[in-house]
């Protein structure tokens, strides 16, 4: 009989929490529990991420569901004494809601978590990802058992089709239709593949899932392989994801030992095994054909898709590729039924989506929410709005090749169809929140620079088009652009969309087209007025201090990297323009809005001189 504990202390072991000191916290907790003789009552477990790790190290106490943030080793004796011995919450280590400044100890009551519907991330942060026993204890592999002994392959496919599950890797293709196509493809040897190669900056959903719940992915893959008729599978992920590689490798070894992988799984007569393949993290490496080339040991670059990979994929054999998040949803669909999954989300976008919230938002992290949630609810209810109550300006959604959507579209439902109509895309779910100090021209330049560096260079439209677009955008941010440049950018973008070889080139123009559509006046300000309204493009702005507002607190003097600001205490300060490099540090630091930014033509003459 399994041993029961009165409390589980869950310590997040994700890379972000580890960087913040989680390993020291974990060691201290184990030592303190041992020192107090609580080993038979309290279990200390290292888990994956619960998705809120910008506030790490995270410690959760179950069964109470109390979440502590920024728990360092010196905090441990107090935490153990108060929480585990006396049963009292350590208020100073709990989360403070930004808007109300109210402390919320229970994570289920935090807006960040209470608004979520967790299917993919259901186990992340709550179980030991290196323990197959813990996964089984929360219902793991029961869906597999049901499939192997009570369902035919076609019945499994029909369940997935009826659920409305669409691939979460970016394209949103119906998973059931893809599975059916792979099953019907000719050939005895077929493969199923899990794509864990996310190359988007600011995206870490796949990594967190592979670190926090590897068995959920494996169970989904085994079910999919049974339905499709595959006997071999691959999990492809970047070698840089060291913790994900370790936890997946452990999971594969454990399920083989339990008879859940390999020959004659659970005595059902079904054979299936998985190999883990590693590659270098890259944006184009996540494209299906590029990934399959990498599995074959070739250069990770895409090929034309005249024939679908479900017909000719790895080594020209039928291959069914889904994102790791898609595979993790499968066991839940089998366990709870297609109707349950289809009841979540919208008519055409079923289930949930995992968004990674980054940028100018109070609550950064992973949020799994029903498809169709509004931008307003995601950014303000879950994300907590912009820091320092700055004005919300826009979000960029769908990764680096996604579109930018303005604040006027706050009530837009975030689903595949609505986003496409608005000039953006769901992508893998990366969301970057921007406030009024984000320059849209510079933002487009940033993402195009990323995309031209990530391009494999195989096709001319992407290779040359991104480079040319970057040159034009850079000129505009320097005040050297012309209005004809805007027409050139639009024409270039349309050509890239139509004739690029793969999804990278076809979607790369989205940041350009969306910012031109929604923020054209900002481009024109750079060109006509030689001014960056957001105060970002250095060549076009001048910072100066408004004497009437300056209280002489000295914060700007301390933060200036060039020592360009002088002034006596409680007296208005002055910026020496010969020393100022327009870094904006003083602008961001001033609490009294005493730092102003204008074009050089508009700034007071004595300031520019």
Number of C-alpha atoms within 10 A of each C-alpha: 3 4 6 11 13 11 16 21 23 23 31 32 28 27 20 18 25 19 12 19 19 26 20 15 25 26 13 18 23 18 15 18 21 13 10 11 11 16 15 13 14 18 18 18 22 22 25 30 30 25 26 21 23 17 18 25 28 31 30 24 19 15 11 12 14 21 21 26 20 21 24 20 17 11 15 20 15 12 21 20 16 14 15 20 12 10 11 12 17 17 12 11 19 21 21 16 16 16 13 7 9 11 15 18 23 18 18 15 13 18 17 24 20 12 18 19 18 18 22 26 25 19 24 24 28 25 23 24 29 23 17 22 14 15 19 12 11 11 12 19 24 16 19 25 17 13 22 22 11 9 14 13 18 15 13 23 24 17 18 27 19 16 25 22 27 24 21 24 25 19 14 16 14 17 24 23 17 22 28 20 19 28 25 13 17 14 12 10 12 27 24 28 28 25 26 25 28 25 20 22 14 17 24 20 27 21 23 24 29 28 29 32 32 28 29 29 25 27 25 25 32 31 26 28 26 23 24 27 22 25 20 19 24 20 24 25 28 22 15 12 19 14 19 26 23 13 22 24 15 17 22 21 13 18 18 15 11 13 13 23 22 19 16 13 21 17 12 11 10 18 20 22 19 21 13 16 16 19 17 15 18 18 21 25 29 27 23 26 23 20 26 28 19 21 21 13 11 11 14 23 21 24 15 10 13 7 10 16 21 25 20 20 21 22 13 13 19 27 29 30 30 24 24 31 27 22 27 26 24 29 28 22 24 22 17 11 15 20 13 14 22 21 14 18 19 19 12 15 23 21 27 27 28 24 23 22 29 23 17 25 24 23 27 24 24 28 28 25 23 24 21 24 18 16 19 17 16 23 25 19 16 24 23 20 24 22 16 12 13 14 14 22 20 24 26 25 27 24 27 31 27 29 27 31 26 16 16 10 14 20 12 17 18 26 23 22 16 16 21 14 9 14 18 25 28 26 22 28 27 25 27 25 24 25 21 16 16 19 22 29 25 20 19 27 23 16 22 27 19 19 26 22 15 16 22 21 14 14 17 14 21 30 20 15 23 25 17 17 24 22 14 19 25 20 17 26 25 18 20 15 20 16 12 8 16 21 11 13 20 17 12 17 25 14 16 24 20 12 14 21 19 22 17 24 29 20 23 27 30 25 30 26 23 22 23 21 14 16 17 15 14 20 27 19 15 24 22 15 16 22 29 30 23 18 23 21 21 18 17 22 23 24 26 24 20 14 14 8 12 20 15 19 18 19 12 23 19 12 16 18 15 12 14 16 22 16 14 11 11 11 14 19 23 19 21 17 17 9 12 18 15 19 16 18 12 24 20 13 15 16 15 11 13 20 21 15 23 18 21 18 14 13 17 13 9 7 15 16 10
